Amino acid sequence: KSIVHSIQPFVRIDMMSSKKRPLPEPKDKDTHDVCKKNKSTTSAPPINQYDGWKVPSNNYTIPTISIGQNNTITPESFYNEYIRQRKPVVLRDMTTSSSPLLSDLSKLTKWKDINYLKSQVNPKQTVMVEQRSSCSSNPTKSTFGNGYEIPMTFPQFASLIASGQDDRHYLTTQDVHSNSDGRPDLMSPLMKYLQHDFPLQPRIMGNLIPQNINLWMGSSQEGVSSGLHHDYHDNLYIVVKGTKRFRLYSPHDTEWMYTRGNNKLVKVHPNGRINYQGEETTAHGADLKSDMAARAAKRKEDAEQLLEEAEQAVEEGVEGADQLLEEAEVELEKAMDDIIDAEVDDDDDNGRDDDEKVYETFGDERKRVVDKTVKDPNNFSKVKPHMLDDTDVLKESYPDFLNATAAYCTVQEGDILYLPASWFHEVTSYGGQNGHLAMNYWFHPPDGESFGHPYSTDFWPNDYKDRFGN
């Protein structure tokens, strides 16, 4: 399932000012637009700019850390050693460790009991369940990840899993509604029934901002594959029940993965975030126009403060104040030009037809759906799971795939996998009579330099604070 979420938080750009001195007049909008188009160009940078950790050798085993035996790990040390380095790692002993690092996730153990889950969710709650086609001649050729879904109530789905006889249905990411101001909710209606059992920001992830929270649930004694794909956000994947076997490739190998969107590949950011044509974002995953508007608003705010201080200095006769005032006026003019840039680039987005929007009823409210499953999404590989170890087939059909370097890890019940954004992964899930169940957080991928400031701008921290107040 493709979850891109080009989230566009509303950024209020106030063209009016209460300052004593009138604002400098911005350049004419039409003239400004022409100037933008005539800017000189330089040679294009390489598409793949990933500079994070890479798999050192083929068949490499991702390290596993026992939290119970290593209580010295802190959110800051975890950030510096793994998140900032873009390095996957498995954390063991979540349920048995006394470490405060993972204690805020301890209630998830209650989810092993499927009857508990059913008791927490409205019995009328509908979920979209991914369905794979049956393939009696070779079941390994039938995988999930094609975007084919059917609706059923959560109790109906839970009963299928509890029977231990159904391996064709899989609960994955659910449609997300918009909230009152148009932003995508942090979780689906299903997850809202369960949110008393988990924190919005788990302690171990420090200052990273969550983008989405999901439940993954299915059943398979023989093992069923997700298909090879990448996601767009940093992943904290918590296995509550069953076992997951991961095959991994770093974003360094993106061009060799034969994604369905490979011919539309635009950029791989240094932190790994992958962009396809029409889905361009910043390295931290913000929509480009929203990020531009936020930067412009912040620059205008800072420039107005600078101007006010300079005016005060002039009134008080401070030496050099006239020069400071001139510089402040220039800075404010540049800030106003940035706002014009943001408004010009946003012109094309204002005419979206309401007929293109999808709405659903949740309780007594009618809410807009802002994330729908995409069939044959860009982020899935054309290389099918049964081909991954078949050198002859790969040589004939996908020869460049042989250049990629694979790593592996097994994530057991009670384990947590940290997987940085855009790492390719093929997941085989095992869980017979009791099924398999996992919960995950996606976080906006960091592109900053420190634990305290994991993002290059305050775009996501400010958005989160505006929505949740902390």
C-alpha positions in Angstrom: 0.0 0.0 0.0 1.3 3.4 -0.9 1.3 6.0 1.8 2.8 9.2 0.5 0.8 11.8 2.4 1.9 15.1 0.8 0.6 16.8 4.0 0.0 20.5 3.6 -0.5 22.2 7.0 -2.2 25.5 6.7 0.4 28.3 7.0 -1.2 31.7 7.6 0.8 34.4 5.7 -0.3 37.8 6.9 0.4 40.4 4.3 -0.7 43.2 6.7 1.5 44.5 9.5 0.9 46.5 12.7 4.4 48.0 12.7 4.8 51.8 12.8 6.7 51.9 9.5 4.8 50.9 6.3 6.0 47.7 4.7 8.2 48.0 1.6 6.2 47.5 -1.6 6.8 44.0 -3.0 7.9 43.7 -6.7 5.1 43.4 -9.2 3.8 39.9 -9.2 3.9 39.4 -13.0 7.4 40.9 -13.3 8.5 38.8 -10.3 7.2 35.6 -12.0 9.1 36.4 -15.3 12.3 37.0 -13.3 11.9 33.6 -11.7 11.6 31.8 -15.0 14.7 33.6 -16.4 17.0 32.5 -13.6 20.2 30.9 -14.8 20.4 27.1 -14.4 23.3 24.9 -13.4 24.0 21.2 -14.1 21.5 18.9 -12.4 22.8 17.0 -9.3 22.6 13.2 -9.3 19.2 11.6 -8.7 20.5 9.4 -5.9 22.1 11.6 -3.1 21.7 9.1 -0.3 24.6 9.3 2.2 23.4 7.2 5.1 24.5 3.7 6.2 24.8 1.1 3.5 24.7 -2.7 3.8 28.4 -3.7 4.0 28.1 -7.2 2.4 25.5 -9.4 0.9 23.4 -11.6 3.3 24.4 -9.2 6.1 22.5 -9.8 9.4 21.0 -6.6 11.0 22.2 -6.3 14.6 19.8 -7.2 17.5 20.1 -5.4 20.8 18.8 -6.9 24.0 17.2 -4.0 25.9 17.2 -6.1 29.1 20.9 -6.5 28.9 21.7 -3.0 27.7 19.9 -0.5 29.8 22.4 2.2 29.0 20.6 3.1 25.8 18.9 6.5 25.9 16.7 8.2 23.3 19.7 10.5 22.5 22.2 7.7 22.1 19.6 5.7 20.0 19.2 8.8 17.7 22.9 9.3 17.3 23.8 5.7 16.6 20.9 4.6 14.5 18.4 7.2 13.5 20.9 9.8 12.4 23.1 7.2 10.7 20.1 5.8 8.9 20.9 2.3 10.3 18.3 -0.4 10.9 18.3 -2.3 14.2 16.2 -4.8 16.1 15.4 -4.2 19.7 14.7 -7.3 21.8 12.9 -7.9 25.1 10.3 -5.2 24.8 7.8 -7.1 27.0 10.2 -8.4 29.6 12.6 -5.5 30.0 12.3 -3.2 33.0 14.0 -0.4 31.0 11.9 2.8 31.0 13.0 3.3 27.4 10.1 1.0 26.2 7.8 1.0 29.1 5.3 3.3 27.4 4.7 0.5 24.8 4.0 -2.2 27.4 0.2 -2.1 27.1 0.5 -3.4 23.5 0.9 -6.9 25.0 -2.9 -6.9 25.6 -3.4 -7.0 21.9 -2.3 -10.7 21.8 -5.8 -11.5 22.9 -8.0 -11.0 19.8 -11.1 -10.9 22.0 -9.6 -7.9 23.8 -9.2 -6.1 20.5 -12.8 -6.9 19.5 -14.0 -5.6 22.8 -12.3 -2.2 22.2 -13.6 -1.5 18.7 -17.1 -0.6 17.7 -18.6 -3.8 16.3 -19.9 -1.8 13.3 -16.5 -0.4 12.4 -15.7 -1.2 8.8 -12.1 -1.9 7.7 -10.6 -2.3 4.3 -8.8 -5.6 4.2 -6.2 -6.4 1.5 -7.0 -9.6 -0.4 -4.5 -11.6 -2.4 -5.5 -13.8 -5.2 -5.3 -17.6 -4.7 -2.7 -19.4 -6.7 -3.1 -23.1 -6.2 -0.3 -24.1 -8.5 2.3 -21.9 -6.7 1.1 -20.0 -3.6 4.4 -18.2 -3.3 3.5 -16.2 -6.5 0.5 -14.7 -4.8 1.5 -11.8 -2.6 0.0 -8.7 -1.0 0.9 -5.2 -2.1 -1.2 -4.8 -5.2 -3.8 -2.6 -3.6 -6.8 -5.0 -3.9 -9.1 -4.5 -0.9 -12.5 -5.6 0.3 -14.6 -4.1 3.1 -15.8 -6.0 6.2 -16.4 -5.2 9.8 -13.5 -5.5 12.2 -15.2 -8.4 14.2 -15.7 -10.3 10.9 -12.1 -9.9 10.0 -10.9 -10.8 13.5 -13.0 -14.0 13.4 -11.4 -15.0 10.1 -7.9 -14.6 11.7 -9.0 -16.4 14.9 -10.1 -19.4 12.9 -6.4 -20.0 11.8 -7.7 -21.1 8.4 -7.5 -17.8 6.4 -4.2 -16.6 4.9 -5.7 -14.6 2.0 -6.7 -11.5 3.9 -4.4 -8.9 5.6 -5.3 -5.8 7.6 -2.8 -3.1 6.6 -2.9 0.7 6.6 -6.5 2.2 6.7 -7.9 5.2 5.1 -7.2 8.4 7.0 -9.7 11.2 7.4 -8.9 14.9 7.5 -9.4 16.8 10.7 -11.3 20.1 11.2 -8.7 22.2 9.5 -8.0 19.9 6.6 -4.9 18.1 7.8 -4.7 14.3 7.7 -5.5 12.7 11.0 -2.6 10.9 12.7 -4.5 7.6 12.6 -7.5 5.9 11.1 -10.8 5.5 13.0 -9.9 1.9 13.8 -6.7 3.0 15.6 -8.6 5.7 17.6 -10.5 3.0 19.4 -7.2 1.6 20.6 -5.2 4.8 21.2 -5.5 4.5 25.0 -2.9 1.7 24.8 -0.1 3.5 23.1 1.6 7.0 23.2 1.6 9.4 20.3 5.3 9.8 20.6 7.1 6.8 22.0 10.0 7.7 24.2 12.7 5.8 22.3 12.1 8.0 19.2 13.1 11.2 21.0 12.0 14.3 19.1 10.9 12.7 15.8 7.3 13.8 14.8 4.8 10.9 14.0 3.1 10.9 10.7 0.9 7.8 10.9 0.1 4.9 13.3 -1.2 1.6 12.0 -2.2 -2.0 12.8 -1.1 -5.0 10.7 -2.9 -8.3 11.2 -3.1 -11.6 9.3 -2.6 -15.3 9.5 -0.3 -17.7 7.8 1.4 -20.9 8.9 3.5 -21.2 5.8 4.5 -17.5 5.6 3.1 -14.9 3.3 5.0 -12.1 1.6 4.3 -8.4 1.6 6.1 -7.9 -1.7 9.3 -5.9 -2.1 8.7 -2.2 -1.6 9.8 0.9 0.3 7.9 3.3 2.5 8.3 7.1 2.8 8.8 7.5 6.5 11.0 6.2 9.4 9.3 3.1 10.7 9.1 1.8 14.3 7.7 -1.7 13.7 6.5 -3.5 16.9 5.7 -7.3 16.6 3.0 -8.1 19.1 2.3 -11.6 17.9 3.9 -14.0 15.4 7.2 -13.6 13.6 8.4 -11.4 10.7 11.3 -12.1 8.4 12.7 -9.0 6.7 14.8 -8.8 3.6 16.3 -5.3 3.3 18.0 -3.1 0.8 19.3 0.5 1.5 18.2 3.5 -0.6 21.6 3.4 -2.1 20.2 0.5 -4.3 17.1 2.4 -5.4 17.9 2.5 -9.2 18.3 -1.3 -9.1 15.0 -2.1 -7.4 12.8 -1.9 -10.5 10.0 0.0 -8.8 6.8 0.5 -10.7 7.6 4.2 -10.5 11.3 3.8 -11.6 10.8 5.8 -14.8 9.3 8.6 -12.7 12.1 8.6 -10.1 13.1 12.3 -9.4 15.3 12.2 -6.4 16.7 10.2 -3.5 17.4 12.7 -0.7 20.6 12.3 1.4 18.5 10.9 4.3 17.0 8.3 1.9 13.5 9.9 1.3 12.5 8.9 -2.3 10.6 11.3 -4.6 8.7 10.4 -7.7 7.4 12.8 -10.3 4.3 14.5 -9.0 5.2 13.5 -5.4 8.2 15.8 -4.7 8.9 16.7 -1.1 11.6 18.1 1.0 14.0 15.7 2.6 11.9 15.7 5.8 8.8 14.9 3.7 6.9 18.2 3.6 5.1 19.3 0.5 7.4 21.8 -1.3 4.8 24.6 -1.5 3.8 24.3 2.1 7.4 24.3 3.2 8.1 27.4 1.0 5.1 29.2 2.6 6.2 28.3 6.1 9.7 29.5 5.5 8.4 32.8 4.0 6.1 33.4 6.9 9.0 32.8 9.4 11.3 35.1 7.5 8.7 37.9 7.4 8.2 37.5 11.2 11.9 37.7 11.9 12.3 40.6 9.5 9.5 42.6 11.2 11.1 42.0 14.6 14.5 43.1 13.3 12.8 46.3 11.8 11.1 47.1 15.1 14.4 46.8 17.0 16.2 49.0 14.5 13.5 51.7 14.7 13.8 51.6 18.4 17.5 52.0 18.2 17.1 55.0 15.8 14.7 56.7 18.3 17.2 56.2 21.1 20.1 57.6 19.1 22.1 54.4 19.1 25.3 54.6 17.1 25.0 52.8 13.7 21.2 52.5 14.1 20.6 54.1 10.7 22.6 51.3 9.0 20.7 48.7 11.0 17.4 50.2 9.9 18.5 50.1 6.2 19.5 46.5 6.5 16.3 45.6 8.3 14.2 47.2 5.5 16.1 45.3 2.8 15.6 42.0 4.7 11.8 42.7 5.0 11.6 43.4 1.3 13.3 40.1 0.6 10.9 38.4 3.0 7.9 39.9 1.1 9.4 38.6 -2.2 9.5 35.1 -0.6 5.8 35.4 0.2 5.1 36.4 -3.4 7.0 33.3 -4.5 4.9 31.1 -2.3 1.7 32.6 -3.5 2.7 32.3 -7.2 3.6 28.7 -6.8 0.3 28.0 -5.0 -1.9 29.5 -7.7 -2.4 26.1 -9.5 -3.7 24.3 -6.4 -6.7 26.5 -5.7 -9.1 25.0 -8.2 -9.5 21.5 -7.1 -13.0 20.2 -8.0 -15.0 18.9 -5.0 -16.1 16.0 -7.2 -12.5 14.6 -6.8 -12.8 14.5 -3.1 -14.0 11.5 -1.2 -16.0 11.6 2.1 -17.0 9.0 4.6 -19.3 9.1 7.7 -17.6 8.4 11.0 -20.1 8.4 13.9 -22.2 11.5 13.3 -19.6 13.3 11.3 -18.9 13.4 7.6 -15.2 13.5 7.0 -13.0 13.8 4.0 -10.8 10.9 3.2 -7.3 12.2 2.4 -5.5 8.9 1.9 -6.8 6.1 -0.3 -5.1 2.9 -1.3 -3.4 3.1 -4.7 -3.4 0.1 -7.0 0.0 -0.8 -8.3 1.8 2.0 -6.4 5.1 3.5 -7.4 7.0 2.3 -4.3 6.5 -1.5 -5.0 9.1 -3.5 -7.0 8.3 -5.4 -10.1 10.5 -8.2 -8.9 8.2 -10.7 -7.3 9.2 -12.4 -4.0 9.6 -15.8 -5.7 12.2 -14.3 -8.0 14.4 -12.7 -5.4 16.7 -15.7 -5.0 16.5 -17.0 -8.6 19.6 -15.8 -10.3 18.7 -17.1 -13.7 15.3 -15.3 -13.7 16.9 -12.1 -12.5 19.7 -12.2 -15.1 17.0 -12.5 -17.8 14.4 -10.1 -16.6 15.9 -7.8 -14.0 19.7 -8.0 -14.4 20.5 -4.8 -12.5 18.8 -6.2 -9.4 21.9 -8.4 -9.0 23.9 -5.3 -8.1 21.9 -4.8 -4.9 23.2 -5.8 -1.5 20.7 -7.6 0.8 20.5 -7.7 4.6 18.2 -9.8 6.8 16.6 -9.8 10.2 14.0 -11.8 12.0 11.7 -9.9 14.3 10.0 -12.1 16.9 7.1 -11.5 19.2 8.1 -8.7 21.6 10.7 -7.3 19.2 10.9 -3.9 17.6 12.5 -3.0 14.3 13.7 0.5 13.5 13.8 1.0 9.8 14.8 4.3 8.3 12.7 5.9 5.5 12.8 4.4 2.0 14.7 1.3 3.0 13.3 -1.4 0.6 11.9 -4.4 2.4 10.2 -7.7 1.7 8.4 -9.0 4.8 7.3 -12.6 5.2 4.8 -13.0 8.1 4.3 -16.2 10.1 1.5 -16.9 12.5 -0.8 -19.9 12.4 -3.6 -20.5 14.8 -3.0 -17.3 16.7 -2.2 -15.2 13.6 0.4 -12.5 13.4 -0.1 -8.9 14.6 2.1 -5.8 14.5 1.7 -2.1 15.2 3.8 0.5 13.7 4.6 4.2 13.8 5.7 6.2 10.8 7.7 9.3 11.5 8.7 12.2 9.3 12.3 11.4 8.2 14.9 13.6 10.0 17.3 15.7 8.0 18.8 17.7 10.9 22.1 17.4 12.7 21.2 16.9 16.4 18.9 15.0 18.8 17.4 18.3 20.0 16.7 19.5 16.4 16.3 16.4 14.2 14.8 18.5 11.3 16.4 21.2 9.2 13.4 23.4 9.8 10.7 23.7 12.4 8.0 22.8 9.9 6.9 19.5 11.5 7.6 20.4 15.1 5.4 23.5 14.7 2.7 21.6 12.9 2.6 19.0 15.6 2.5 21.6 18.4 -0.3 23.4 16.6 -2.3 20.2 16.3 -1.7 18.6 19.7 -0.4 21.4 21.9 2.9 19.8 23.0 
